[in-house]
Amino acid sequence: QYLGDMHLRLVFDGEKRVQSALPEDLDKLRLSPVQALARAVENLRRRYGAPVAQPWTGGLMQVHGRSPDLDSSYFLDRAFWLEQLRAAPGGLVPAVPARGGLVFARADDADAVAMLRFSAAALFASDRTRISSALYLFKDGRWSVFQPPQPRAD
């Protein structure tokens, strides 16, 4: 578990599908989990480009790269979030509801945060490639949970 209800899966690209990295793979590569995460973000940027934030709707920003299926992976790109924080020192509230989705609002924009709460819940509920039902806060260079995950429906 990484943060909130989010779990990370490090993978190796294959010709037709990805293969999950195992702890033994990291040992062979002499990478700690933190180093492996940094390498994964470097590889993501090299192969699919740096993330771009574009206006979406209601004050929300949508993040994307050159592979829509992997847009959610940019949640892990610390350099991107630090850059975004320069324009919003009060913090950022991102949501990662599905594999291909990453949106955020400025923490000081109450209307956009309200829109994000609704949009993220709807996207999470409607998508089979769910990632997280929580909202997160990136402020002062650190991550925290802004809105806890929804209770699991069994």
C-alpha positions as a Markdown table, in Angstrom:
| # | Residue | x | y | z |
|---|---|---|---|---|
| 1 | Gln | 0.0 | 0.0 | 0.0 |
| 2 | Tyr | 1.4 | 3.4 | -1.0 |
| 3 | Leu | -1.1 | 6.0 | 0.3 |
| 4 | Gly | -4.8 | 5.8 | 1.2 |
| 5 | Asp | -6.2 | 2.8 | -0.6 |
| 6 | Met | -3.7 | 3.0 | -3.5 |
| 7 | His | -1.3 | 0.1 | -4.3 |
| 8 | Leu | 1.6 | 0.3 | -6.6 |
| 9 | Arg | 2.6 | -2.4 | -9.1 |
| 10 | Leu | 6.0 | -2.1 | -10.8 |
| 11 | Val | 6.1 | -3.8 | -14.2 |
| 12 | Phe | 8.4 | -4.6 | -17.0 |
| 13 | Asp | 7.1 | -3.8 | -20.6 |
| 14 | Gly | 6.7 | -6.9 | -22.7 |
| 15 | Glu | 5.9 | -7.1 | -26.4 |
| 16 | Lys | 2.2 | -7.6 | -25.8 |
| 17 | Arg | 1.7 | -7.2 | -22.1 |
| 18 | Val | 3.4 | -6.1 | -18.9 |
| 19 | Gln | 5.0 | -8.4 | -16.4 |
| 20 | Ser | 4.9 | -7.6 | -12.7 |
| 21 | Ala | 8.2 | -7.0 | -11.0 |
| 22 | Leu | 8.9 | -9.2 | -8.0 |
| 23 | Pro | 11.0 | -8.4 | -5.0 |
| 24 | Glu | 13.7 | -10.8 | -6.4 |
| 25 | Asp | 13.8 | -8.6 | -9.6 |
| 26 | Leu | 14.6 | -5.5 | -7.5 |
| 27 | Asp | 17.3 | -7.5 | -5.7 |
| 28 | Lys | 18.8 | -8.6 | -9.0 |
| 29 | Leu | 18.8 | -5.0 | -10.2 |
| 30 | Arg | 20.1 | -3.8 | -6.9 |
| 31 | Leu | 17.3 | -1.3 | -6.5 |
| 32 | Ser | 15.5 | -0.4 | -3.3 |
| 33 | Pro | 11.7 | 0.2 | -3.6 |
| 34 | Val | 12.4 | 3.9 | -3.6 |
| 35 | Gln | 15.0 | 3.6 | -6.3 |
| 36 | Ala | 12.8 | 1.3 | -8.3 |
| 37 | Leu | 10.0 | 3.9 | -8.1 |
| 38 | Ala | 12.3 | 6.7 | -9.3 |
| 39 | Arg | 13.5 | 4.5 | -12.1 |
| 40 | Ala | 9.9 | 3.7 | -13.1 |
| 41 | Val | 9.1 | 7.4 | -13.3 |
| 42 | Glu | 12.2 | 8.1 | -15.4 |
| 43 | Asn | 11.3 | 5.3 | -17.8 |
| 44 | Leu | 7.7 | 6.6 | -18.0 |
| 45 | Arg | 8.9 | 10.1 | -18.9 |
| 46 | Arg | 11.5 | 8.8 | -21.4 |
| 47 | Arg | 9.0 | 6.5 | -23.2 |
| 48 | Tyr | 5.7 | 8.5 | -22.9 |
| 49 | Gly | 6.8 | 12.0 | -22.3 |
| 50 | Ala | 6.6 | 14.5 | -19.5 |
| 51 | Pro | 3.2 | 14.9 | -18.0 |
| 52 | Val | 1.1 | 17.9 | -19.2 |
| 53 | Ala | -1.7 | 19.5 | -17.1 |
| 54 | Gln | -4.6 | 21.0 | -19.2 |
| 55 | Pro | -7.8 | 22.6 | -18.1 |
| 56 | Trp | -10.6 | 20.1 | -18.0 |
| 57 | Thr | -13.9 | 21.3 | -16.5 |
| 58 | Gly | -15.1 | 23.4 | -13.5 |
| 59 | Gly | -11.6 | 24.5 | -12.5 |
| 60 | Leu | -10.2 | 21.0 | -12.7 |
| 61 | Met | -7.0 | 20.1 | -14.5 |
| 62 | Gln | -6.4 | 16.8 | -16.3 |
| 63 | Val | -3.0 | 15.2 | -16.5 |
| 64 | His | -1.8 | 13.2 | -19.5 |
| 65 | Gly | 1.2 | 11.9 | -21.4 |
| 66 | Arg | 1.4 | 10.1 | -24.7 |
| 67 | Ser | -0.3 | 6.9 | -23.5 |
| 68 | Pro | -3.8 | 7.5 | -22.1 |
| 69 | Asp | -3.8 | 4.1 | -20.3 |
| 70 | Leu | -0.8 | 5.2 | -18.2 |
| 71 | Asp | -1.9 | 8.8 | -17.3 |
| 72 | Ser | -2.6 | 7.7 | -13.7 |
| 73 | Ser | 1.1 | 6.7 | -13.4 |
| 74 | Tyr | 2.1 | 10.4 | -13.4 |
| 75 | Phe | 0.7 | 10.6 | -9.8 |
| 76 | Leu | 4.1 | 9.2 | -8.9 |
| 77 | Asp | 6.0 | 12.0 | -10.7 |
| 78 | Arg | 7.2 | 14.1 | -7.8 |
| 79 | Ala | 9.0 | 16.6 | -10.1 |
| 80 | Phe | 5.7 | 17.3 | -11.9 |
| 81 | Trp | 3.8 | 17.9 | -8.7 |
| 82 | Leu | 6.5 | 20.2 | -7.3 |
| 83 | Glu | 6.3 | 22.2 | -10.5 |
| 84 | Gln | 2.5 | 22.5 | -10.2 |
| 85 | Leu | 2.8 | 23.5 | -6.6 |
| 86 | Arg | 4.6 | 26.7 | -7.6 |
| 87 | Ala | 1.4 | 28.1 | -9.0 |
| 88 | Ala | -0.7 | 26.7 | -6.1 |
| 89 | Pro | 1.3 | 27.1 | -2.8 |
| 90 | Gly | -1.9 | 26.3 | -0.8 |
| 91 | Gly | -1.7 | 22.8 | -2.2 |
| 92 | Leu | -3.1 | 20.5 | -4.8 |
| 93 | Val | -5.9 | 17.9 | -4.5 |
| 94 | Pro | -5.5 | 15.1 | -7.0 |
| 95 | Ala | -7.7 | 12.1 | -7.7 |
| 96 | Val | -6.6 | 8.9 | -9.4 |
| 97 | Pro | -10.0 | 7.1 | -9.9 |
| 98 | Ala | -8.9 | 4.9 | -12.8 |
| 99 | Arg | -5.9 | 3.7 | -14.7 |
| 100 | Gly | -6.3 | 6.2 | -17.4 |
| 101 | Gly | -7.4 | 9.1 | -15.2 |
| 102 | Leu | -5.6 | 11.7 | -13.2 |
| 103 | Val | -7.2 | 15.1 | -12.4 |
| 104 | Phe | -6.5 | 17.7 | -9.8 |
| 105 | Ala | -7.8 | 21.0 | -8.3 |
| 106 | Arg | -6.1 | 23.8 | -6.4 |
| 107 | Ala | -6.8 | 23.2 | -2.7 |
| 108 | Asp | -7.9 | 26.8 | -2.3 |
| 109 | Asp | -10.6 | 26.5 | -5.0 |
| 110 | Ala | -13.6 | 25.2 | -3.1 |
| 111 | Asp | -15.8 | 24.9 | -6.1 |
| 112 | Ala | -13.2 | 22.9 | -8.1 |
| 113 | Val | -12.6 | 20.6 | -5.0 |
| 114 | Ala | -16.4 | 20.0 | -4.7 |
| 115 | Met | -16.5 | 19.2 | -8.5 |
| 116 | Leu | -13.5 | 16.8 | -8.0 |
| 117 | Arg | -15.3 | 15.0 | -5.1 |
| 118 | Phe | -18.3 | 14.3 | -7.3 |
| 119 | Ser | -16.3 | 13.5 | -10.5 |
| 120 | Ala | -13.8 | 11.2 | -8.9 |
| 121 | Ala | -16.5 | 9.2 | -7.1 |
| 122 | Ala | -18.4 | 8.8 | -10.4 |
| 123 | Leu | -15.3 | 7.9 | -12.4 |
| 124 | Phe | -14.2 | 5.4 | -9.7 |
| 125 | Ala | -17.7 | 3.8 | -9.6 |
| 126 | Ser | -18.1 | 3.4 | -13.3 |
| 127 | Asp | -14.6 | 2.1 | -14.3 |
| 128 | Arg | -13.4 | -1.5 | -14.2 |
| 129 | Thr | -9.7 | -0.3 | -14.0 |
| 130 | Arg | -10.2 | 1.4 | -10.6 |
| 131 | Ile | -7.2 | 2.7 | -8.7 |
| 132 | Ser | -8.3 | 4.8 | -5.8 |
| 133 | Ser | -11.5 | 6.3 | -4.4 |
| 134 | Ala | -9.6 | 8.7 | -2.1 |
| 135 | Leu | -8.6 | 12.3 | -2.8 |
| 136 | Tyr | -5.1 | 13.2 | -2.0 |
| 137 | Leu | -3.3 | 16.4 | -0.9 |
| 138 | Phe | 0.1 | 17.5 | -2.2 |
| 139 | Lys | 1.3 | 20.4 | 0.0 |
| 140 | Asp | 4.7 | 21.5 | 1.2 |
| 141 | Gly | 6.3 | 18.8 | -1.0 |
| 142 | Arg | 4.5 | 16.0 | 0.9 |
| 143 | Trp | 1.5 | 13.7 | 0.2 |
| 144 | Ser | -1.4 | 13.0 | 2.5 |
| 145 | Val | -4.9 | 11.8 | 2.3 |
| 146 | Phe | -7.3 | 14.7 | 1.8 |
| 147 | Gln | -10.5 | 12.6 | 1.7 |
| 148 | Pro | -10.4 | 9.0 | 2.9 |
| 149 | Pro | -11.3 | 6.2 | 0.5 |
| 150 | Gln | -14.9 | 5.1 | 0.2 |
| 151 | Pro | -15.9 | 2.1 | 2.4 |
| 152 | Arg | -15.6 | -1.1 | 0.4 |
| 153 | Ala | -19.0 | -2.5 | -0.8 |
| 154 | Asp | -19.0 | -6.2 | -0.3 |
